[in-house]
Amino acid sequence: MLIGLVALVVVGPERLPKLAYTAGKWLSKGRSMLNAVKSEIEKEIKAEELKQILEKQKKQLNPLKDVIEETTSSVRELGNEVGNSVRAGEKKFGSDDESNTRFVDTAEVTSKQSDDKSERPG
């Protein structure tokens, strides 16, 4: 109230509306600039928070990656051992068709028996 009264006395009643309009425009521009700066700061803060979350997730995934790599190497080693055992068995028993046929026939019978058991109710 006091500022308005001083402005009326200093500026005069003829120029007071134009001064008020100009002051309103400047205040509006100032507020919009302030809001723009606030929103930019908030965006930067959110971006930094997202970066921190991603870093935490990467740190959490590293042990899982190590476990997966260890498991993969173990499976490969086991596969190599099985392959070596099969080759050693082939060398030991030879590759005569009769022994291979017996092995295949036994595997087929076992497979059929397990299929029959799974089809039975109860």
C-alpha positions as CSV (number, residue, x, y, z in Angstrom):
1,M,0.0,0.0,0.0
2,L,2.8,2.3,1.0
3,I,4.8,1.6,-2.2
4,G,1.7,2.3,-4.3
5,L,1.2,5.6,-2.6
6,V,4.8,6.7,-3.0
7,A,4.7,5.6,-6.7
8,L,1.5,7.7,-7.2
9,V,3.2,10.7,-5.7
10,V,6.5,10.3,-7.6
11,V,5.3,9.1,-11.0
12,G,1.9,10.9,-11.1
13,P,-1.6,9.6,-11.8
14,E,-1.2,9.8,-15.6
15,R,1.8,7.5,-15.9
16,L,1.0,5.2,-13.0
17,P,-1.1,2.6,-15.1
18,K,1.7,2.3,-17.8
19,L,4.3,1.9,-15.0
20,A,2.2,-0.8,-13.4
21,Y,1.7,-2.6,-16.7
22,T,5.5,-2.6,-17.4
23,A,6.3,-3.7,-13.9
24,G,3.8,-6.6,-14.3
25,K,5.4,-7.7,-17.6
26,W,8.9,-7.7,-16.0
27,L,7.7,-9.6,-13.0
28,S,6.0,-12.2,-15.3
29,K,9.2,-12.6,-17.3
30,G,11.3,-12.9,-14.1
31,R,8.9,-15.6,-12.8
32,S,9.0,-17.6,-16.0
33,M,12.8,-17.4,-16.1
34,L,13.0,-18.6,-12.5
35,N,10.6,-21.5,-13.3
36,A,12.7,-22.4,-16.3
37,V,15.9,-22.5,-14.1
38,K,14.1,-24.6,-11.5
39,S,12.9,-27.1,-14.0
40,E,16.5,-27.4,-15.5
41,I,17.9,-28.0,-12.1
42,E,15.3,-30.6,-11.4
43,K,16.1,-32.4,-14.7
44,E,19.8,-32.4,-13.8
45,I,19.1,-33.8,-10.4
46,K,16.9,-36.5,-11.8
47,A,19.5,-37.4,-14.4
48,E,22.2,-37.7,-11.8
49,E,19.9,-39.9,-9.7
50,L,19.3,-42.1,-12.7
51,K,23.1,-42.4,-13.3
52,Q,23.6,-43.4,-9.7
53,I,20.8,-46.0,-10.0
54,L,22.4,-47.4,-13.2
55,E,25.8,-47.6,-11.5
56,K,24.3,-49.5,-8.5
57,Q,22.6,-52.0,-10.9
58,K,25.8,-52.5,-12.8
59,K,27.6,-53.3,-9.5
60,Q,24.8,-55.7,-8.6
61,L,25.0,-57.4,-12.0
62,N,28.8,-57.9,-11.9
63,P,28.6,-60.8,-9.4
64,L,25.9,-62.4,-11.4
65,K,28.0,-62.1,-14.6
66,D,30.9,-63.8,-12.8
67,V,28.6,-66.7,-11.7
68,I,27.3,-67.1,-15.2
69,E,30.8,-67.2,-16.6
70,E,31.9,-69.7,-14.0
71,T,28.9,-71.9,-14.7
72,T,29.5,-71.7,-18.4
73,S,33.2,-72.7,-18.0
74,S,32.2,-75.6,-15.7
75,V,29.7,-76.8,-18.2
76,R,32.3,-76.6,-21.0
77,E,34.8,-78.5,-19.0
78,L,32.2,-81.1,-18.1
79,G,31.3,-81.4,-21.8
80,N,35.0,-81.8,-22.7
81,E,35.4,-84.5,-20.0
82,V,32.3,-86.4,-21.3
83,G,33.6,-86.1,-24.9
84,N,37.0,-87.4,-23.8
85,S,35.4,-90.3,-21.9
86,V,33.3,-91.2,-24.9
87,R,36.4,-91.2,-27.1
88,A,38.3,-93.3,-24.6
89,G,35.4,-95.7,-24.5
90,E,35.3,-96.0,-28.2
91,K,39.1,-96.7,-28.3
92,K,38.8,-99.2,-25.4
93,F,35.9,-101.1,-26.8
94,G,36.5,-100.5,-30.4
95,S,33.9,-99.4,-32.8
96,D,32.4,-102.8,-33.5
97,D,28.8,-102.5,-34.5
98,E,27.6,-105.2,-32.1
99,S,28.5,-103.4,-28.9
100,N,27.1,-100.2,-30.2
101,T,24.0,-102.0,-31.2
102,R,23.6,-103.5,-27.7
103,F,24.0,-100.0,-26.2
104,V,21.4,-98.4,-28.5
105,D,19.0,-101.3,-28.0
106,T,19.3,-101.0,-24.2
107,A,18.8,-97.2,-24.4
108,E,15.7,-97.7,-26.5
109,V,14.2,-100.3,-24.1
110,T,14.9,-98.0,-21.1
111,S,13.3,-95.1,-22.9
112,K,10.2,-97.0,-23.9
113,Q,9.8,-98.3,-20.3
114,S,10.0,-94.8,-18.9
115,D,7.5,-93.6,-21.5
116,D,5.1,-96.4,-20.5
117,K,5.4,-95.5,-16.8
118,S,4.6,-91.9,-17.5
119,E,1.5,-92.8,-19.5
120,R,0.1,-95.0,-16.8
121,P,-2.5,-93.3,-14.5
122,G,-1.9,-93.1,-10.8
